Amino acid sequence: MRIHFIAIGGSAMHSLALEMQALGHEVSGSDDTLFEPSKSKLEAAGLLPDALGWFPEKITSQLEVIVLGMHAKKENPELKRALELNLTIQSYPEFIAAQTQKKTRVVIAGSHGKTTITSMVLHALNYHDQPTDFMVGAPLSNSAKTFNLSAENDFMLLEGDEYLSSALDPQPKFLWYTPEIALISGIAWDHVNVFPTYDTYKLQFEIFIGTIRQGGVLVYNEADLELKKLVESHPHPIKKMGYHTPQHFIREGITYLVTEEGDLPLQIFGAHNLQNLAGAQWIAQLMGIDSTDFYEAILSFKGASKRLELMVKGEDSLLFKDFAHAPSKVEASCQALKRQFEKKKLTVCLELHTYSSLDPYFIKNYAHTLAHADEVIVFYDAEALQIKNRAPLAPLLIEKAFQHPALTCITEVDQLHSVLLSRKFSNEVLVMMSSGSFGRIDWEHLKERF
C-alpha cells in the first residue's frame, strides 16, 4: 500500500509508520513538530519529512490510505485535501483494527496500569520465546519497539486507550478493537476536556465491554468496586474473571509475592503494581503462559519505562521518574513509595501538564492524594498552558486543591531547576511525577545530586 501519515511524529504514529515500512509498504508523512526519539527514528528509516509543516501537494489520488493522527486538527490542509479527493482516511486505531482482523485481539484497558500490564504480559511472552504482535505505550527495558505487526503471529496485544481517535472520529480508540480477550484495570475519571463528567467517562467503558466478542473473556480488577459493579451488572454474554491484590510482604525494601512456588522477590512494588501483576498473569495464561512460567518470568521484570522507574540509587537516597498524573495514579504511586521506603523522607515533584490537571474545576480531585508525602512541589510550565489554551492557575488555588501542609508551588522553569539541581539529598526518596518534561530538566545533572 501507499500510506501517508498526517502527524507522523506522534509516539504511536511514528512507530506504526516504521512498522508499515518494514512490512514493505510505501510510507510518507508530515508534521509541524517533531521531538526525540521520534525524529531520530524517522530519520534513520528515511521517513523524516523534508520540512516541518503541512503540504497539501503530498496528498494525491495515488495514496491508498491516509492515517490521521490525533495531533492533526480538522482544519489541517492535508486533511482537507484528502477529503476533497475522497480518499480513505482512517484514525490510528481504525487502521490497526483493519490490519489485524484475522488475529486474536487482546486489549488492556483502564484509567491506570495499561502500559504496565501490557509490558508484563510482553515480558513473560518474550522470556519464554513466544512471539506476539503488540502495541504498547512505552518500550520494554530491553527493546526500543512499542509496536510490532507480522503476518505469522496469532495474537495482537493492544494497549487500549479511551481517548478520542482523531479529529474526524470522536469515539474512544479502544472501541475499534472488538477483542476476544480484554482487561479493565480500573476506572478513575480522566480526560476532563472531552469527558466533562465522571458518568460520561464511565459510559465509555460500559460501551467497551459491549464490544468484546460474544463468548470472549473480560478480566477485571475487583478492588475497584465501581468497576466490579459495572462488569457484574453488564448483560453482555462473555466470561468474566476478577482479580485482586495478591498476597505479599515487604522485607528490607523488597516486595515478596507469596505463591505456591514460594516467596518470590520482585523488582516492582506498590499495591497497584501487584494488582497489575495479578491481571497480567490471567492475560498471559489466556495467551498460553501458565502461572508457573509467568512467575519465573516476572522475577526479572523491572517495570515499564517511566512507571515508577528507578533513575538512580545513591548511598541513602533514590530518584524515581513516574508517569503518574491523574489523581488516582498520583495517590497510588505516593502511597506505594512511602510504604516501600517508610524510613526515608518522601518528596514528590508533580508537574501539572494534562488538560485535566490544569482545569480549575478538576484540580479539586487532587485533595489529599499526596498525604503520604513529607514534602510536595507542584509545578506547571507556562509554555504548556499556552499550548493547551489554559489560563494560569493561582498558587493559592493549587495549595487549596491539594490540601497538603508542606506544599510549594513553582511556576517558573528556572526556579524549579534551581531548587532541584542545587539540593543535597540525604535519606530521601524524590519522585518526579508527570507526563511532561519539567521544563526540559537536565536529568543527568539531577541524577548526580544522588
ZILINTA-V552556 format. One line per field, one symbol per residue. phi: phi as a letter, one per 30 degrees, with the letter a starting at -180 (. if undefined). Layout:
phi=???
//
This chain:
phi=.cbccdidddeddddddddddddjdccbabacbbbddeedddddcicdedbdkcbeddcbddddbcccddddcddeeddedddddhddcbdeddddeddbdccdccccbkdbiedddeddddddddechcdbdabbdbdddcacdcbbbbdcddcbcbdcdcdddadcbddeeddddhddbbbbdlbbebhddcbdbdddddeddddeedddeeidbccbdddddddeddddcddddbdcbdbbdddaacbhibdccdbddjdcdcccajeddddeddddddddddcjcdddddddddecdcjdeichdddabcdbbbcccbdebdedddddddddddddbdccdccccccdbdeddcdeddddddeidcddddbbccbbcedddddchcdecdedddddddhcdbcccbbceddddddddcdccbhbccccclccbhihdddddddddc
//
